[in-house]
């Protein structure tokens, strides 16, 4: 069975939430809303582990 949705997702890794907020301005939301006809939302997640398959690496946040 196939379900169609008007949702899309993107994963971005930022050094800080402040850096992400500098990019995702009210103007950014307005531009996306106009382009796609739906209200854009940004959800922040705190991650502990990042897997980089292209480098065959696992990054643990806070590890030296």
C-alpha positions, 0 to 999 in steps of 0.5 A: 500500500502506498500513502502520499504525504505533503510532508518532506524532511531534511536533516541538518547538523549545526554547531549550535542551535543559535547557528541554526536559528540564524539560518531559519529566519522568518524570511526563510519560513515565508519563502518556503511557505510561498514555494510549497504552499504549506507552513514550514516547521523546524524541529530540533533534536539533540543527538548523542551519536552521528554515523558518517558512512562516507568516512566509516566513522562514528562520532560521539558528542562530547568525546575528545 
